[in-house]
């Protein structure tokens, strides 16, 4: 579900992740709502996946909507690294 070069944004609550999905899709960002990968932990259970190439755009849209993620992780060579 998460490939190398993908970022995963984790939020504090299901409400915030759902709102973030709505805002990002309204701005035509290529994102996908996914279950939080097993290697990562979150009380919410859902996360947003996007390409590392669009990270700056995604973060700008989220910041403008005051929906900054709690954590952003990047998958590289099969492992997650926190950004």
Rosetta blueprint (number, residue, H / E / L):
1 X L
2 X L
3 X L
4 X L
5 X L
6 X E
7 X E
8 X E
9 X E
10 X E
11 X L
12 X L
13 X L
14 X H
15 X H
16 X H
17 X H
18 X H
19 X H
20 X H
21 X H
22 X H
23 X H
24 X H
25 X H
26 X H
27 X L
28 X L
29 X L
30 X L
31 X E
32 X E
33 X E
34 X E
35 X E
36 X L
37 X L
38 X L
39 X L
40 X L
41 X L
42 X L
43 X L
44 X L
45 X L
46 X E
47 X E
48 X E
49 X E
50 X E
51 X E
52 X H
53 X H
54 X H
55 X H
56 X H
57 X H
58 X H
59 X H
60 X H
61 X H
62 X H
63 X H
64 X H
65 X L
66 X L
67 X L
68 X L
69 X L
70 X L
71 X E
72 X E
73 X E
74 X E
75 X E
76 X E
77 X L
78 X L
79 X E
80 X E
81 X E
82 X E
83 X L
